[in-house]
Amino acid sequence: AVRLVESGGDSVQAGGSLRLSCVASGYITRPNCMAWFRQFPGKGREGVAAFWPSGNTSYYADSVKGRFTISQDNAKNTVYLQMNNLKAQDTAMYYCAADFSPVGATMSSPLSEDEYHYFGQGTQVTVSS
């Protein structure tokens, strides 16, 4: 079975940086797209960033554009989310997600959780002002 395991969450001061990691395992065919989502208390998950390994392309929510960077290390089956200039409003549980549609498949809403087949268990990020 596909498994996604996140790590790297922590408590930091506003303006600081964190790098989240997501190790993926248990699949035979490579995912079409990997993404990061976050969830605020009492709310649903919102997409933060998506990455397509086949085209080495990425897509970001406006709220994180210019501050967050998604990347992948194929050799380690790991997806990263580098978060810089963190703000108190970035405080949330962060989840890794994987889409196993055929590589190259078009995604109408790459930051919608409906596009993804698997989610990890999450890692908590807390930013204090």
LOVEXTOR-330971 format. One line per field, with one value per atom (N, C-alpha, C): residue in one letter; chain; atom name; x, y, z. Coordinates in steps of 0.1 Angstrom, whole numbers, padded with zeros to 4 digits. Each point is the difference from the previous one (the first is absolute). Layout:
<recs>
resn: c(A:...)
chain: c(A:...)
name: c(CA:...)
px: c(X:...)
py: c(Y:...)
pz: c(Z:...)
</recs>
This chain:
<recs>
resn: c(A:A:A:V:V:V:R:R:R:L:L:L:V:V:V:E:E:E:S:S:S:G:G:G:G:G:G:D:D:D:S:S:S:V:V:V:Q:Q:Q:A:A:A:G:G:G:G:G:G:S:S:S:L:L:L:R:R:R:L:L:L:S:S:S:C:C:C:V:V:V:A:A:A:S:S:S:G:G:G:Y:Y:Y:I:I:I:T:T:T:R:R:R:P:P:P:N:N:N:C:C:C:M:M:M:A:A:A:W:W:W:F:F:F:R:R:R:Q:Q:Q:F:F:F:P:P:P:G:G:G:K:K:K:G:G:G:R:R:R:E:E:E:G:G:G:V:V:V:A:A:A:A:A:A:F:F:F:W:W:W:P:P:P:S:S:S:G:G:G:N:N:N:T:T:T:S:S:S:Y:Y:Y:Y:Y:Y:A:A:A:D:D:D:S:S:S:V:V:V:K:K:K:G:G:G:R:R:R:F:F:F:T:T:T:I:I:I:S:S:S:Q:Q:Q:D:D:D:N:N:N:A:A:A:K:K:K:N:N:N:T:T:T:V:V:V:Y:Y:Y:L:L:L:Q:Q:Q:M:M:M:N:N:N:N:N:N:L:L:L:K:K:K:A:A:A:Q:Q:Q:D:D:D:T:T:T:A:A:A:M:M:M:Y:Y:Y:Y:Y:Y:C:C:C:A:A:A:A:A:A:D:D:D:F:F:F:S:S:S:P:P:P:V:V:V:G:G:G:A:A:A:T:T:T:M:M:M:S:S:S:S:S:S:P:P:P:L:L:L:S:S:S:E:E:E:D:D:D:E:E:E:Y:Y:Y:H:H:H:Y:Y:Y:F:F:F:G:G:G:Q:Q:Q:G:G:G:T:T:T:Q:Q:Q:V:V:V:T:T:T:V:V:V:S:S:S:S:S:S)
chain: c(A:A:A:A:A:A:A:A:A:A:A:A:A:A:A:A:A:A:A:A:A:A:A:A:A:A:A:A:A:A:A:A:A:A:A:A:A:A:A:A:A:A:A:A:A:A:A:A:A:A:A:A:A:A:A:A:A:A:A:A:A:A:A:A:A:A:A:A:A:A:A:A:A:A:A:A:A:A:A:A:A:A:A:A:A:A:A:A:A:A:A:A:A:A:A:A:A:A:A:A:A:A:A:A:A:A:A:A:A:A:A:A:A:A:A:A:A:A:A:A:A:A:A:A:A:A:A:A:A:A:A:A:A:A:A:A:A:A:A:A:A:A:A:A:A:A:A:A:A:A:A:A:A:A:A:A:A:A:A:A:A:A:A:A:A:A:A:A:A:A:A:A:A:A:A:A:A:A:A:A:A:A:A:A:A:A:A:A:A:A:A:A:A:A:A:A:A:A:A:A:A:A:A:A:A:A:A:A:A:A:A:A:A:A:A:A:A:A:A:A:A:A:A:A:A:A:A:A:A:A:A:A:A:A:A:A:A:A:A:A:A:A:A:A:A:A:A:A:A:A:A:A:A:A:A:A:A:A:A:A:A:A:A:A:A:A:A:A:A:A:A:A:A:A:A:A:A:A:A:A:A:A:A:A:A:A:A:A:A:A:A:A:A:A:A:A:A:A:A:A:A:A:A:A:A:A:A:A:A:A:A:A:A:A:A:A:A:A:A:A:A:A:A:A:A:A:A:A:A:A:A:A:A:A:A:A:A:A:A:A:A:A:A:A:A:A:A:A:A:A:A:A:A:A:A:A:A:A:A:A:A:A:A:A:A:A:A:A:A:A:A:A:A:A:A:A:A:A:A:A:A:A:A:A:A:A:A)
name: c(N:CA:C:N:CA:C:N:CA:C:N:CA:C:N:CA:C:N:CA:C:N:CA:C:N:CA:C:N:CA:C:N:CA:C:N:CA:C:N:CA:C:N:CA:C:N:CA:C:N:CA:C:N:CA:C:N:CA:C:N:CA:C:N:CA:C:N:CA:C:N:CA:C:N:CA:C:N:CA:C:N:CA:C:N:CA:C:N:CA:C:N:CA:C:N:CA:C:N:CA:C:N:CA:C:N:CA:C:N:CA:C:N:CA:C:N:CA:C:N:CA:C:N:CA:C:N:CA:C:N:CA:C:N:CA:C:N:CA:C:N:CA:C:N:CA:C:N:CA:C:N:CA:C:N:CA:C:N:CA:C:N:CA:C:N:CA:C:N:CA:C:N:CA:C:N:CA:C:N:CA:C:N:CA:C:N:CA:C:N:CA:C:N:CA:C:N:CA:C:N:CA:C:N:CA:C:N:CA:C:N:CA:C:N:CA:C:N:CA:C:N:CA:C:N:CA:C:N:CA:C:N:CA:C:N:CA:C:N:CA:C:N:CA:C:N:CA:C:N:CA:C:N:CA:C:N:CA:C:N:CA:C:N:CA:C:N:CA:C:N:CA:C:N:CA:C:N:CA:C:N:CA:C:N:CA:C:N:CA:C:N:CA:C:N:CA:C:N:CA:C:N:CA:C:N:CA:C:N:CA:C:N:CA:C:N:CA:C:N:CA:C:N:CA:C:N:CA:C:N:CA:C:N:CA:C:N:CA:C:N:CA:C:N:CA:C:N:CA:C:N:CA:C:N:CA:C:N:CA:C:N:CA:C:N:CA:C:N:CA:C:N:CA:C:N:CA:C:N:CA:C:N:CA:C:N:CA:C:N:CA:C:N:CA:C:N:CA:C:N:CA:C:N:CA:C:N:CA:C:N:CA:C:N:CA:C:N:CA:C:N:CA:C:N:CA:C:N:CA:C:N:CA:C:N:CA:C:N:CA:C:N:CA:C:N:CA:C:N:CA:C)
px: c(0008:-0008:0009:-0005:0007:0000:0012:0001:0008:-0005:0006:0003:0012:0004:0007:-0007:0006:0008:0009:0008:0005:0006:0006:-0009:-0012:-0008:0007:-0003:0006:-0006:0004:-0004:0011:-0003:0010:-0006:0009:-0004:-0004:-0008:-0004:0013:0000:0012:0010:-0002:0009:-0003:0008:-0002:-0001:-0006:-0001:0000:0005:-0001:-0007:-0012:-0007:0004:0000:0003:-0011:-0002:-0010:0007:0001:0005:-0011:0000:-0010:0005:-0009:0005:-0013:0003:-0011:-0006:0006:-0007:0010:-0007:0008:0001:-0011:0001:0002:0007:0003:-0012:-0002:-0011:0000:-0011:-0001:0003:-0004:0001:0001:0009:0001:-0004:-0005:-0005:0001:-0001:-0001:-0013:-0007:-0012:0002:-0009:0000:-0014:-0001:-0014:0001:-0009:-0001:-0010:0001:-0010:-0015:-0008:-0014:-0003:0010:-0002:0005:-0004:0004:0015:0005:0014:0000:0011:0001:0014:0000:0012:0010:0013:0011:0008:0005:0009:-0001:0002:-0001:0013:0004:0012:-0002:0004:-0001:0014:0004:0014:0003:-0009:0003:0003:-0005:0002:0009:0003:0007:-0007:-0013:-0008:-0007:-0003:-0006:-0011:-0009:-0011:-0002:-0003:-0001:-0013:-0005:-0011:0005:-0008:0004:0006:-0006:0004:0014:0006:0014:0010:-0005:0008:0012:0012:0012:0006:-0007:0005:0003:-0009:0002:0005:0007:0005:-0001:-0007:-0001:0010:0006:0010:0000:0007:0000:0014:0003:0013:-0005:0001:-0005:0008:0013:0008:-0004:-0006:-0004:-0015:-0007:-0015:-0006:0006:-0004:-0004:-0010:-0005:0002:0005:0003:-0009:-0002:-0006:0008:0008:0008:-0009:0000:-0009:0008:0001:0007:-0009:0005:-0007:-0014:0000:-0012:-0008:-0013:-0009:-0009:-0006:-0008:-0012:-0005:-0011:0004:0013:0004:-0002:-0003:-0002:-0011:0004:-0010:0006:-0008:0005:0003:0011:0004:0000:-0006:-0001:0006:0006:0005:-0011:0000:-0010:0006:-0006:0005:-0012:0002:-0010:0006:-0006:0005:-0008:-0005:-0005:0012:-0003:0011:0009:0013:0009:-0004:-0001:-0004:-0014:-0008:-0015:-0002:-0010:-0003:-0008:0003:-0007:-0007:-0013:-0008:0002:0003:0001:0012:0012:0011:0001:-0007:0001:-0013:-0008:-0012:0003:-0004:0003:-0007:-0011:-0007:0009:0010:0009:0010:0001:0011:-0006:0008:-0004:0004:0012:0005:0005:-0002:0005:0008:0010:0008:-0008:0007:-0006:0001:0009:0001:0012:0005:0010:-0004:0001:-0004:0010:-0004:0008:-0007:0008:-0005:0009:-0006:0008:-0005:0009:-0004:0005:-0008:0003:0007)
py: c(-0012:0012:0012:0011:0013:0006:0005:0006:0013:0011:0013:0004:0003:0003:0014:0009:0014:0002:0009:0004:0014:0006:0013:0011:-0003:0010:0004:0013:0005:0013:0006:0013:0010:0011:0010:0014:0010:0013:0006:0009:0007:0005:-0002:0003:-0011:-0011:-0011:-0009:-0011:-0010:-0014:-0009:-0014:-0007:-0013:-0008:-0013:-0002:-0012:-0011:-0012:-0012:-0010:-0006:-0011:-0011:-0012:-0011:-0009:-0004:-0008:-0014:-0010:-0014:-0008:-0013:-0009:0001:0008:0001:-0007:-0004:-0005:0010:0006:0011:0013:0009:0013:0009:0008:0009:0011:0004:0011:0013:0002:0013:-0003:0008:0001:0014:0000:0013:0001:0013:0002:0008:-0005:0007:0004:0009:0003:0001:-0001:0000:0008:0011:0008:-0006:0002:-0006:0003:-0010:0002:0003:-0002:0003:-0012:0000:-0010:0002:-0010:0002:0009:0008:0009:-0003:0000:-0002:0011:-0004:0010:0000:-0012:-0001:-0013:-0001:-0012:-0001:-0012:-0003:-0011:0002:-0011:-0004:-0012:-0005:-0001:-0004:-0003:0013:0011:0013:0009:-0004:0008:0014:0000:0012:0000:0012:0002:0011:-0001:0010:0003:0013:0004:0008:-0002:0009:0014:0010:0014:0004:-0006:0003:-0004:-0009:-0004:0003:0005:0002:0010:-0004:0008:-0003:-0008:-0004:-0014:-0009:-0014:-0006:-0011:-0006:-0015:-0007:-0014:-0006:-0012:-0006:-0015:-0008:-0014:-0006:-0010:-0007:-0014:-0003:-0013:-0012:0002:-0011:-0004:0010:-0003:-0001:0000:0000:0010:0011:0010:0013:0006:0013:0010:0012:0010:0012:0007:0013:0010:0008:0010:0012:0004:0011:0011:0012:0011:0011:0010:0011:-0004:-0009:-0006:0011:-0001:0009:-0008:0007:-0006:-0007:0005:-0006:-0012:-0004:-0013:-0011:0003:-0010:-0010:-0013:-0010:-0014:-0010:-0013:-0001:-0005:-0001:-0015:-0002:-0014:-0001:-0011:-0004:-0007:0001:-0007:-0005:-0011:-0006:-0003:0004:-0004:-0010:-0012:-0010:-0002:0011:-0001:-0002:-0005:-0002:0013:-0002:0011:0009:0013:0009:0003:-0007:0003:0015:0006:0014:0000:0010:0002:0013:0000:0012:0009:-0006:0008:-0006:0003:-0007:0003:0010:0002:-0004:-0008:-0006:-0014:-0003:-0013:-0011:0003:-0010:-0006:0007:-0005:-0010:-0003:-0008:-0013:-0010:-0014:-0003:0005:-0003:0012:0000:0010:-0006:0007:-0004:0003:-0002:0002:0014:0008:0014:0003:0013:0004:0015:0003:0013:0011:0011:0012:0011:0006:0010:0012:0012:0012:0010:0005:0010:0013:0010:0014:0008)
pz: c(0000:0000:0000:-0007:0000:0014:0003:0013:-0001:0006:0000:0015:0003:0013:0001:0006:0001:0013:-0001:0012:-0002:0010:-0001:0007:0004:0007:0013:0004:0012:0004:0011:0004:-0003:-0007:-0003:0002:0000:0001:-0014:-0001:-0013:-0006:-0013:-0008:-0002:0008:-0001:-0012:0000:-0011:0005:-0008:0003:-0013:0000:-0012:0004:-0006:0002:-0010:0004:-0009:0000:-0011:-0002:-0007:0007:-0007:-0005:-0012:-0006:-0003:0003:-0002:-0004:-0004:-0003:-0013:-0010:-0013:-0011:-0011:-0011:-0011:-0004:-0010:0007:-0005:0006:0000:0010:0000:-0011:-0004:-0010:0007:0012:0007:0015:0006:0015:0005:0011:0005:0015:0005:0014:0003:0010:0005:0014:0005:0014:0005:0013:0006:0013:0000:0012:0009:0013:0010:-0004:-0001:-0003:-0015:-0009:-0014:-0008:-0013:-0009:-0005:-0007:-0005:-0012:-0001:-0011:-0007:-0013:-0007:0001:0001:0002:-0012:-0005:-0011:-0006:-0013:-0008:-0009:-0003:-0008:-0009:-0013:-0010:-0003:0004:-0002:-0015:-0008:-0014:-0008:0004:-0006:0008:0012:0010:0001:0001:0002:0013:0005:0013:-0001:0010:0001:0014:0003:0014:0003:0012:0004:0001:-0002:0000:0014:0011:0013:0004:-0008:0003:-0011:-0012:-0011:0004:-0004:0003:0013:0009:0013:0001:-0006:0001:-0014:0001:-0012:0002:-0010:0000:-0009:0004:-0008:0003:-0008:0001:-0002:0008:-0002:-0004:-0013:-0005:0006:0002:0005:0014:0008:0013:0002:-0012:0000:0011:0000:0010:-0007:0006:-0005:0012:-0003:0010:-0002:0011:0000:0008:-0007:0007:0003:0012:0004:0006:-0006:0005:0004:0008:0004:0005:0010:0005:0008:-0001:0007:0009:0010:0010:-0007:-0011:-0008:-0007:0000:-0006:0010:0012:0010:-0004:-0001:-0005:0001:-0002:-0003:-0015:-0003:-0015:-0004:-0011:-0006:-0013:-0003:-0013:-0007:-0014:-0007:-0014:-0005:-0012:-0009:-0013:-0011:-0009:-0001:-0008:-0013:-0006:-0013:-0010:-0012:-0010:-0001:0000:-0001:-0013:0003:-0011:0000:0008:0001:0004:-0006:0004:0013:0008:0013:-0001:0001:-0001:0012:0012:0012:0008:-0003:0006:0015:0006:0014:0007:-0007:0006:0005:0012:0006:-0008:-0008:-0007:-0011:-0004:-0011:0005:0013:0005:0006:-0001:0004:0014:0005:0013:0007:0013:0009:0011:0005:0012:0013:0011:0013:0005:-0006:0003:0010:-0001:0009:0004:0013:0005:-0001:-0006:-0001:0009:0009:0009:-0001:-0004:-0002:0010:0009:0010:-0004:0002:-0004:0012)
</recs>
